[in-house]
Amino acid sequence: MAVDERTPVIIGVGQFTERIDDPDYRGMSAVELATAAAHAALQDTDADAAQVAAAIDTVFGLRQFEISGPMPAVLGKSNNYPRSVMRRIGGDPARVVLEPVGGQSPQKLVTEAGNTIVAGEADVVMIMGSEAGSTAKYFADRDDKPDFTENIDGQLEDRGHQIFSYIDEYTIQHGLTGAPVQYGLLDNARRARLGHSVARYRREMAELFAPMSKVAAKNPFSSSPVERSVEEIETVTDENRMICDPYPRLLVARDTVNQGAAAIVTSVAAARRLGVPERNWVYLHGHSDLVEQPLLDRADLGAAPASAMAAHEALRVAGIGVDQVATFDLYSCFPFPVFVICDALGLAPDDPRGLTLTGGLPYFGGPGNSYSLHAIAETVARMRETPGRFGFVGANGGIASKYSAGVYSAEPAPWRQSRSAELNAQVAALPTVPVTKRADGTGTIETYSVRHDWPVRTGIIVGRLDADGSRFMATSEDPDLVAVLAEADPLGAAVTVTSTENGNRALLR
């Protein structure tokens, strides 16, 4: 099939992982990790790597944890992460961009790169990401800390971290700091809707994730290449301690990793000009980028309609059904985002096609905002091996706040637009729940988590006031209530809530 010369194609992908138990482990910086991945992507083009690097005119950089909020980068940082990497690989792009926080970003940026190429605003684009969480942990208590500070001149379009699009003063005040507790609320809300017991739901989460660990065990880029059984994942032990209900450690994304990934997207004309063989070209057949309502506005905290709609829209744009997908990689920071897409597409946890190509975030590794760039790299490699087949990548960001989906194939296809703007308007217009921020009176528990990762075990509650049905948040250190939250099934339990200057507090009623 002949395609227009402005059609975007992925011509190179690269990954790199530095493990703490590697004999030559040195604790690399985010820039060094991304540089290693970028070199791998250049080599993967099977063209002249120096020529491809020099041709890159646009770079999208993914934001690391250390620059994803107001906290300082303890080991120092580059003031221009994309250009620091490009200088190391021999490139000098006209435009570099630093993307906001969000795990959906890698897939969203592939789509954005495609649109800029089709519009003639770019010709050769690199997308790069890395996370140096292992390095940060390794040097935390050492005196020989490196200084990764770099000051690089040159243009940078910094879109800001935008972390406060996911959290605000009210949610922070009530303990929603960190992903495990945030997603704990969502998974427990889903359990409430399904009517499942704590034990049954934990078993289902373990059954969902255990097959992923088998994939991770065979992936040379995995941070923790260890196969885990269902029983090992669901059983709470000293090694598999509770983090935030309902998650023991083996159900939580592994973020203390050193990983980098990169992808190069070009026009067909540029791919030919650079001498990239057509066997390396992979096309984005379908895509969609949707945004969920703010967390506490959602009618059902155990659902994510934007994620489900994004998955269906990407398949529609590609012109295929879910039965025609050969591979999946579903964002798996916690079970909730995987369950949502499985529910939407009718996938079973033991689907013979598998739900991941990397091995999933708890086992392969969860390198911050850049995980799905590894998923895309794995998908591109698989599509080259099996021309004519389709690979689906689902990328989740925030508190199930944004979802970007992509459908890939080596089969040539024209660039197609999605209905994402129209669908986003539909999501925004969905019914909402009123929120009472200063709550006093009686109510019931709608969903909850327990923070085992704090010095004092603390319950985090989303409830409904009896007086008007409005939603509220509260915390509790009360031993009786926390015991019910952590050791029984508190969904629907009656509580009394009292407002204070430091947030709402709840007691059993």
PyMOL commands that set and color helices and strands:
alter all, ss='L'
color gray80, all
select helices_A, chain A and resi 30-44+49-55+65-67+81-89+105-118+133-139+163-165+169-173+179-194+198-218+230-234+249-251+268-273+278-280+295-297+305-318+322-324+335-345+368-385+420-428+479-487
alter helices_A, ss='H'
color red, helices_A
select strands_A, chain A and resi 8-18+58-61+95-98+124-132+157-158+242-244+247-248+258-267+283-291+325-330+390-397+402-409+441-451+458-465+471-476+494-500+503-508
alter strands_A, ss='S'
color yellow, strands_A
deselect
rebuild
show_as cartoon
